[in-house]
Amino acid sequence: MKKWMAVMLAGMMTAASLGGCGSTGSTAETETPAEETGTAETDASDAASEDAAAEDSAAGESDMAYVQEKGTLVVGITDFAPMDYKDENGEWIGFDADMAKAFAESLGVEAEFVEIDWDNKILELDGKTIDCVWNGMTLTEDVLSAMECSNAYCNNAQVVIVPADVADQYQDEESLADLTFAVEAGSAGEEQVQALGLNYTPVTAQSDALMEVAAGTSDAAVIDSLMAAAMVGEGTGYEDLTYTIGLNSEEYGVGFRKGSDLAAALNEFFASSYADGTMESVAETYGVQAALIEQ
């Protein structure tokens, strides 16, 4: 707006000068000396440039400055063990949650966790209701084109979950054709079942997909292998379920707003955390150390 007003003022001053040249009064009364005209036009041009620079500076304020000014890094997540989940006190923990807290601390701010609809993660990010998506997010083409992403930090895969007593029947992709699946909307799992042309029902979270299979309302689910290792099988809350085949291989990354300088800052943080052993120590706490990618 300032830039537009400055340009308009410059135009009005030029128009006034031209109008004076065509008036019926004497030359001495109506003409502006060439030196004066040039100075006025130069001043207006300089003002316009300064206003444009100020406007561009405000528009290009870094995400890091924005986060540090408000004092919080708002992290978009879902309930997704072992990456993000609540402990008995209602506090968010997990490999991603703990790393997000440490990164926020390195910026001099606090991490604030907000549960989001995974299918709306890009809208939440661009609308600034969150500052990043840090929740075992697969680096798909869609994610990479819509977000400024960190380097990959964990390997992962999409795996098929079925009741343990029928697992032997589903050991290849062809055997899945007649099953009905539950998958998280907007997830890499949804992409896989779509690519295979399988019947599925979208649900809000991967944990909901597991509940669908446990309740018998869906035959199977497709979820992240890291989640499957933590939540399915002996000693877990879903002892009667198991995972069979893997449908792909993929990598996790953290997403920020397009053009954000926080992605580069996080890459530096990942590198130092990996080098000093902090990242591996946190990974061991949650049993995901084998999936870590060297930084």
N, C-alpha and C positions, 0 to 999 in steps of 0.2 A: 504494500500500500504506500509506504513512504517513497519507494522508488517511483511509483506511478505518479504521485503528486509532484515530485521533483521534476520529472520529465515534462509534465503538463505545465508547470511554472516556467520552465525553460522555453517551451513552445509559445506560451502567452507573451513572454518577453520578446521573443523574436517577431511575433505577429504585431506587437505594439510598435516595434521599430520599423517594420515594413509599412504599417499604416501611417506613420509620421512622414515617410518619404512621399506619400501620395496625397497629403493634405493640402488645402488651399492657402494655409498660412505661409509666412515668410520662412525661408530656409533657416535663418538664425533662430527662429522660435520653435520650429518643428523638428529639425534634424538632430539626431544624437551624434555627437562626435564619434568618429570611427574607433578611437582609443577607448572611449567609454563603453561603446557597444560591445567591443571585443572582451573587455573586462567583465561586463555583466554576464555575457554568454559563458565565459570561462568559469565564473563563480557558480553559475547555475549548473553547469556540467559537472564541476567538482562536487557540488552538493549532491547531485544525483548519484554520482559514483560512490560517495561516502555512504549515502543511504542504502544503495544497493549492496554495498559490502557489509553493512550492519545487518541488513535483512538476510543475506546469505549466511552470515555468521550465526545468526539466531536459528535459522532453519537447519544449519548443519551442526548444531550442538551435539556433542558426542553422547552416546548412550551411557558411557561411564560417568560423565559429568552429571547427567540426569539422575542416575542411580545414586551417586554419592551425595547429590544435593538433597534428595528426599530421604536418604539414610536407609533404604531397604532395597534388596534385590528380590523381586517378586517372582517366585518359581512356579510355573505351571506343571502340575503333576496329576497322576491318577493313583489309586490304591494298587500298587504293583510290586509285591515282594519278589525278589530281595532288593529292589532298587529304591522304592519309596513305599513305606507303610507305617502305620502307627503302632507304638509300643503300648504297654498296659496303662501308661499315664496319658495317652492321647497325643504324644509327641511324634512328629514325623522322623523316622529313621530309615536306614537302608544305605546301600552303597552310594546311590546318587544323592540322597538327602544329606548324608554326611559330607560328601565332597562339595556339595552346593554351599553348605554352611561354612566350610573352610575357605572356599573361594570368596564368599561374601565378606568374611573376616579379613581376607587379604586386601579387599577394596575399602575396608573401614566402614562397612555397613552390616546390617543384619539380614539373614535370609528369612523370607516370609513365604510360606507354602500355600498355594491355592489349588484346590481340586478343580479340574476343568473337564468339559466334555471333549474327549480326545478328537472327535470329528471337527471341532471348532477351534483347534489349537492355533491355526494361523490367524483367524479372526481375533482371537484373544490377544495374540502377540501384537498384531498391527494396531489394535485398539488401545494398547498400553494398559490393559487390565492385568497383564503379566509382563515381565521383562525377559523371560526365557522359558523354553520348554526343555526340562531336564528330567527325563522319565523313561530311560531305556528307549530312546527314540531312534528308530531305524533310519539310516541316511538313504532314503529313496530319492528318485529323481525329482518328485514333487516337492519333497522337503528341501532339497538342495536349491531348487529354483525359487522357492518362496521365502527362505530364511538365510541368514548369515550363520553358517554352521561351524562348530569347532572341529578339530581333528577327531577322527574316530578313536574311541578309547576302550571299547569292548567288542569282542566277537559274539555273534548270536545266530540263531536260526529259528525258523518257524517249524513247530512240531505238532503232530496230530495227537490229541488226547482222546482216549476211549476207555470204557470200563475194562478193568484188568481181565475179567473172565472171558472177554471176547477178543482180546488183543491179537491173538494168533491169526485171526481172520483178516486183519488189516495191516499187511506188511509191505504193500506197494501202492502206488497211486491208482492203479486200475481198480483195486478193491474198494476204493472210497466212493465210487460213483453213486451208489444208492443211499448213502448216508446223508442225514441232515446235520448241518454244522451250526454252532454258535461261535461268532467271532466279534471282536471289538470293532465298532464302526470307525473307519478312517485309519485302520491299522495295517501293518504289513501282512498280518494274517488274513485280513479281508482281501488284500491284493492277491494273495496266493490262491484262495478258494475261487475268486473270480477268474483268475487265469486258467484254473483247472475246470471251470464250468460247473462247480459243485453247488448244491442247494444249501443256502445258509440263512440264518437270522442274525442281523446286526444287534449287538448289545452295547451297553455303555462302557464296560470295562472288561479286561481279560478275566478278572476274578468272577464277573457275572457269567462269562462263558463257561468257566469251570462248574459253577453252580447249576447251570442248565444241564450239563452232562450228568452231574451227580443226581439231579432230580429226575432224570430220564426224559426231560422235555426236548432235548437234542441228543442225537446219537453220538456226536463227537464235537470237539472244539479244536481250533488251531490257535496256539499261543506261543510266546517266546520261550526258547529252550531254557533260559536262565530262570524264568518264573516256574517252568515245569519242574526243574531240578529242586527248587525250594518248596514247592507246594503240592506236588503229586507223588504218590507212592508211600511206601512204608515209613512210618514215623511222622507223617504229615496229616493235615486236616482232610486230605482226599486219598486215603489209603486204598480205596477200591478203584481208583483210576490209575492209568499209566500212560506213558507216551510211547508212540511206536516210530513212525518214520519222520525224518526231517524233509521239509519241502524245499529248502533253500539254504543259503548262507548269507549273512549280512553283518553290518557293523552299526554300533550305536554312536551317536553324537549329540551335542547340545545345540539347540537352535535359538538364535537371537533375531531381532528385527534386521531386515535387509540393510546392509551397509554399516551395521553396528560395530564399534571398535571393541566391544566386550568379547567378541569371538577370539580376536588375537590375544587379548589379555588372558583368556581362559587357556589358550594353547600354551602360553608361557607358564601358567600355573600348573597345568598338567605335566609339562616337561620337568619342572622343578620338583613336583610332588612324586613323580615316578623316579627321578634320580635320587632323591633322599629316602626313598622307601615308604613314604607316607601312603601313597596310592595302593601299594601292595598290602600294607598293613590293614587299611580299611577294607580292601577286597577280601582278605582272609576272614575278617569279622563276619562277612556275609556269604562266604563260600563261593565267590566269583573270581578268585585269583587266576584260575586257569583260562579265563576268558579275556584277561587284560591284554591290551595292545601296547607294545613298547612305544613310548613317547620320545 
